[in-house]
Each structure stands twice: as structure tokens, then as C-alpha cells.
Amino acid sequence: MNGRGEVVCVTGASGYIASWIVKLLLLRGYTVRATVRDPSDAKKTEHLLALDGANERLKLFKGTLLEEGSFEQAIQGCDAVFHTASPVSLTAVHPQIELIDPAVKGTLNVLKTCTKVSSVKRVIVTSSMAAVLFPLPPLGPNDSVDESCFSDPNACIEKELWYILSKTLAEDAAWKFAKENNIDLVVMNPGLVLGPLLQPSLNATANMIVQLIKSENDCIPKNYRLVDVRDVALAHVKAFETPSANGRYIIEGPIVTINDIEKVLREFFPDLNLVDKNEASELVPVFYKLCVEKVKGLGVEFIPTEATLRDTILSLKEKCFI
């Protein structure tokens, strides 16, 4: 499918993953209608307006997750909607208000609007591995993880994993609504996303690298699974461009140790020493068997983890975060 002439909407367009989706869509010739909470906030929009093709084919709209109907203007006339807008935070004082309501009600708000716009062929929702990795009973080290795995809300509530709960409930609500309303829905489930930043602000996952370098966090996990933001963005676009795309897509990398990460960091910071840090409890399990054949079937070839780490650090240096 060629993007020229096709119009698509990206919600939460100023975010980390969404900015890359917008960039890729513009490069592929799409006309993009991007929603942000405040189109007049230059800090949130300047990096989008500076993208190649933005002058000709990018238009900004105001979109608020909890305001019913606020996405109608942006979605009108679109062939596809990429819904990425959702709060990202691992801590919350009022989880229902800060995380769960915006994630669940915001997703339903966007999907309801899509039912009113006959031009929309497909909706691609950004979920997370958070909605995959916390089933009951919990995952064991030799369990296999694929698109059939779903997190259990009760497990999240019991451990007060509010962000994970918000992603789990939002995806569940999306599937139910799509089925009831005959929406062609595809859901992307990325893991821990790193890679270069387009936006001027520091996002939660890139901040992990900043904390490692600045030694601000003495408790760090010894093992990770990383995926490149550029691969995640490409998977989203391919999910629209591939007519046979359907269901969920896990986008996740191989296990990486803190020693692997330190090796790359040392290229830029020779005096850095991470080995004496204390081991944190593994919030997200990593020792499971992973199947990513489905997303590879869309034509996504994963960027090597070392390149992702190197490009993340270069980007953080350019933006003066480290």
C-alpha cells in the first residue's frame, strides 16, 4: 500500500512512540492529522512541525482523552487511526483518576468516534507488554509468551501495579468494543522501548538510561528486554499497510543484561561503574520464552540492541540530558 493520498490520524502525537509514527507516516507520503492536548504548546509540537513533509501534510488538532467527541474533528475523513495517547507513569497517587480512566475511557472515546466515521478502515491501538506479562498463575522461567497471553487485572490490583492495570483494562475494553461494533482493530504490544528521542522532553524509558549514568538509582534490575522505538513505529505503520494484519502483535527483544548495557555505556563514559549497584526486584519478568514471529511477518527486522543503546545515548547527549 502506498501512503500517498491516504489520510491518517495519530492521537497523543507528541509522545515518544507517536512522534516516530508521525515521522514514518510523513516519510511514506501519508497526510497526518495529529492530536495533542494543546496545539499551541510549542514544546509539544515544534519537533513534529519540523519533520520532513510536515509543512505540506501534517495538521495538528486538540484532543483530550476524557472529553467525549474531542477527536471527531481530527478523525473525520481518515483512512486509519493510530491511538497511542495514554498516560505513562509507574507511580500514581490516585490511580483511577491519573491512569485508569484516561487509558480506558480515552480508548473508548476514540473508538466511539471511529464508529461514526465511515472512511476509517482500521484502528491500530498502542497497548503494551504490560497487558501480556502478568497472568494468573504468574509466568514461570520456561513459560512461552505469545499473543494469546493476557495479564490478569486481579493480579495487578493485588500487587498495586496501576500502570499495568490501566494498559490491561484499556486493551480489554478495546477488544470488547471493537467486536461489538465491527471495528477492524489491531493492537501493538511493545516492551521496554528505547532508541533516539524526537520530542524535547525526557520520557520514562529513556530516563532509565539517564539514571544509570548519573547513578541516581542504587537498585536496578540485572536483566532487561529492550525494543527499538523505530521498530515499534514501523510495526504500527505496517499493521495498517498489511491487509492481512490482525489481532495483537508482541514487539519485544531478547534478554539483555546490565553488563551488556554497561559495555555500550562505557564507550561514551569510560569511568562509569554499574557493577556495585544493588539488584532490584524484577517488576517485569524477563526469563520467559518469547515468540515474535508474528510481528516479523509484517516485515519488521529488529534493530540490534547494541545499536539501540548507542543511538539512545547519542540522542540523550545531543539533548543535554546526560
C-alpha positions in Angstrom: 0.0 0.0 0.0 1.3 3.5 -0.9 0.7 6.2 1.6 0.2 9.0 -0.9 -3.2 10.4 -0.8 -4.2 8.5 2.3 -5.2 10.4 5.5 -4.5 9.0 8.9 -4.9 10.2 12.5 -2.3 9.8 15.3 -3.6 10.5 18.8 -1.1 11.7 21.5 1.2 12.6 18.7 3.8 14.4 20.8 4.7 11.3 22.7 7.8 9.2 22.3 6.5 6.3 20.1 3.8 8.5 18.4 6.4 11.1 17.2 8.2 8.3 15.4 4.9 7.0 13.9 4.2 10.5 12.6 7.7 10.8 11.2 7.5 7.5 9.4 4.0 8.2 8.1 5.1 11.5 6.6 8.2 9.9 5.0 5.9 7.3 3.4 3.7 10.0 1.9 0.7 10.0 4.2 -1.3 13.1 5.2 -1.3 13.1 9.1 -3.8 14.6 11.4 -2.1 14.6 14.8 -3.9 15.2 18.1 -2.2 16.8 21.1 -3.6 18.2 24.3 -2.6 21.7 23.5 -1.7 22.5 19.9 -0.4 26.0 21.0 2.2 24.5 23.3 5.4 24.8 21.2 7.3 22.4 23.5 4.9 19.6 22.5 4.6 20.5 18.8 7.8 22.1 17.4 9.5 18.7 16.8 6.5 17.5 14.9 6.2 20.6 12.8 10.0 20.3 11.9 9.6 16.8 10.4 10.1 16.3 6.7 6.8 16.7 4.9 5.1 18.4 7.9 4.6 21.7 6.1 2.6 20.0 3.4 0.9 17.0 5.1 0.7 17.5 8.9 -2.1 19.2 10.7 -2.5 19.5 14.5 -5.7 19.1 16.4 -6.7 19.4 20.0 -7.7 16.0 21.5 -8.5 15.3 25.2 -8.9 11.7 26.3 -11.7 12.3 28.8 -13.6 14.8 26.7 -16.2 12.8 24.7 -16.2 13.7 21.0 -13.0 15.7 21.2 -11.3 13.5 18.5 -14.1 13.9 15.9 -12.6 16.8 14.0 -9.2 15.0 13.7 -10.6 11.6 12.7 -13.1 12.9 10.1 -12.1 11.7 6.7 -9.3 9.5 7.9 -8.5 6.0 6.4 -6.9 4.8 9.7 -6.4 5.9 13.3 -3.3 5.2 15.4 -4.4 5.5 19.0 -1.2 6.0 21.1 -2.5 8.5 23.7 -2.4 7.1 27.2 -0.7 8.2 30.4 2.7 6.6 31.2 3.7 6.5 34.8 4.7 3.8 37.2 3.6 5.8 40.2 0.2 7.3 40.9 -1.4 8.9 44.0 -4.9 8.5 42.5 -4.5 5.6 40.0 -8.1 5.6 38.9 -8.1 9.3 38.0 -4.4 9.5 36.8 -4.1 6.3 34.9 -7.1 4.0 34.6 -9.8 6.5 33.5 -7.7 8.2 30.8 -6.5 4.9 29.4 -9.8 3.1 29.3 -12.2 6.0 28.7 -9.8 7.6 26.3 -9.6 4.5 24.2 -13.3 4.1 24.1 -13.7 7.7 23.3 -11.5 7.3 20.2 -13.2 4.0 19.2 -16.7 5.5 19.5 -15.7 8.3 17.2 -14.3 5.8 14.7 -17.8 4.1 14.5 -19.2 7.4 13.3 -16.6 7.9 10.5 -17.3 5.6 7.6 -13.9 6.3 6.0 -11.9 4.6 8.8 -10.8 1.2 7.6 -8.6 0.1 10.5 -7.7 1.2 14.1 -4.3 0.5 15.5 -4.1 0.8 19.3 -0.8 1.0 21.2 -1.1 -1.3 24.1 2.0 -2.8 26.0 3.7 -5.9 27.1 2.2 -4.9 30.4 -1.1 -6.3 29.1 0.7 -9.6 28.3 3.1 -10.5 31.1 1.0 -10.7 34.3 -1.3 -13.6 34.0 -2.6 -15.8 36.8 -0.8 -18.1 37.7 2.3 -15.9 37.2 4.8 -16.7 34.4 7.5 -19.2 35.1 11.0 -19.0 33.6 10.3 -21.6 30.9 6.8 -20.4 30.0 6.3 -19.3 26.4 4.8 -15.9 25.7 2.9 -15.1 22.6 -0.1 -13.0 21.5 -2.5 -15.4 23.3 -1.2 -14.3 26.8 -3.2 -11.7 28.7 -2.5 -10.0 32.1 -5.0 -10.6 34.8 -6.5 -7.5 36.4 -6.8 -9.1 39.8 -3.0 -9.9 39.8 -2.4 -6.2 39.0 -4.7 -5.0 41.7 -3.3 -7.4 44.3 0.3 -6.0 43.6 -0.9 -2.4 43.1 0.6 -2.4 39.6 -1.6 0.5 38.5 0.1 1.4 35.1 0.0 -2.3 34.2 -3.7 -2.4 35.2 -4.5 0.6 33.1 -3.0 -0.9 30.0 -4.6 -4.3 30.6 -8.1 -2.8 31.2 -7.8 -0.4 28.2 -6.8 -3.2 25.8 -9.6 -5.5 27.1 -12.2 -2.7 26.7 -10.9 -2.0 23.1 -11.3 -5.6 22.1 -14.8 -5.9 23.5 -15.9 -2.6 21.9 -14.4 -3.5 18.5 -16.1 -6.9 18.5 -19.5 -5.3 19.4 -19.1 -2.6 16.8 -17.4 -4.4 14.0 -14.2 -2.3 14.1 -11.1 -3.7 12.3 -8.8 -3.4 15.3 -5.1 -4.3 15.5 -3.2 -4.0 18.8 0.5 -3.5 19.3 2.2 -4.7 22.5 5.7 -3.3 22.7 8.0 -4.0 25.6 10.6 -1.6 27.1 11.1 0.9 24.4 14.4 2.7 23.8 16.1 4.5 20.9 16.6 8.1 19.8 14.2 10.8 21.1 12.4 13.1 18.7 10.5 15.0 21.4 12.4 17.6 23.6 11.2 16.1 26.9 12.7 13.1 28.7 10.3 10.1 28.6 10.1 7.4 31.3 12.1 4.6 29.5 14.9 6.9 28.3 15.2 8.2 31.8 16.2 4.7 32.9 19.5 5.2 30.9 19.9 8.7 32.4 19.6 7.2 35.9 22.1 4.5 35.2 24.7 7.1 34.0 24.0 9.5 36.9 23.9 6.8 39.5 20.7 8.2 40.8 19.2 4.8 41.4 21.0 2.2 43.5 18.5 -0.5 42.9 18.5 -1.6 39.2 17.3 -4.8 37.6 20.1 -7.0 36.3 18.2 -8.1 33.2 16.0 -6.4 30.6 14.3 -6.9 27.3 14.5 -3.8 25.0 12.9 -2.9 21.7 13.8 0.0 19.4 11.3 2.8 19.1 11.9 2.8 15.3 10.9 -0.8 15.1 7.8 -0.1 17.2 6.8 2.8 14.9 7.4 0.7 11.8 5.3 -2.2 13.2 2.4 0.3 13.7 2.6 1.5 10.1 2.9 -2.0 8.7 -0.1 -3.0 10.7 -2.1 -0.6 8.6 -0.4 -1.3 5.3 -0.7 -5.1 5.5 -4.3 -6.0 4.7 -4.0 -9.4 6.5 -2.7 -7.9 9.7 -5.0 -8.8 12.6 -5.2 -9.3 16.4 -2.2 -8.5 18.7 1.5 -8.1 17.9 4.2 -8.6 20.5 7.2 -6.3 19.8 9.9 -7.4 22.2 13.6 -8.0 22.1 16.0 -10.7 23.6 17.3 -10.6 27.1 19.9 -8.0 27.8 22.0 -7.9 31.0 23.1 -4.8 32.9 26.7 -5.9 31.8 25.7 -5.7 28.2 24.2 -2.2 28.8 27.3 -1.1 30.7 29.6 -2.3 27.9 27.9 0.2 25.5 27.7 2.9 28.1 31.5 2.6 28.7 32.2 3.7 25.1 30.7 7.1 26.0 31.5 7.2 29.7 34.8 5.2 30.3 34.7 5.8 34.1 31.2 4.6 34.6 30.8 1.7 37.1 27.4 0.0 37.4 28.5 -3.3 38.8 28.3 -2.3 42.5 24.6 -1.4 42.4 22.1 -3.4 44.3 19.8 -5.7 42.5 16.1 -4.6 42.4 13.3 -7.0 42.4 12.2 -7.8 38.8 9.0 -5.9 38.4 8.6 -7.2 34.9 9.6 -10.9 34.4 12.2 -11.4 31.6 13.1 -15.1 31.7 10.3 -16.4 29.5 10.4 -17.9 26.1 9.4 -15.3 23.5 7.7 -15.7 20.1 8.0 -12.6 17.9 7.4 -14.4 14.6 4.0 -12.6 14.1 5.5 -9.1 14.0 8.4 -10.2 11.8 5.7 -11.4 9.4 4.8 -7.8 8.9 8.3 -7.1 7.6 9.8 -5.8 10.8 13.5 -6.7 11.2 14.7 -5.8 14.7 17.5 -3.3 15.1 20.3 -4.9 17.2 20.1 -4.0 20.9 23.7 -2.5 20.8 22.7 -0.1 18.1 19.5 0.9 20.0 21.5 1.6 23.2 24.2 3.6 21.3 21.6 5.7 19.5 19.7 6.3 22.7 22.8 7.6 24.4 23.8 9.8 21.5 20.3 11.3 21.4 20.4 11.9 25.2 23.8 13.6 24.8 22.5 15.8 21.9 19.6 16.9 24.0 21.8 17.6 27.1 20.1 15.1 29.3 23.4 13.4 30.1 
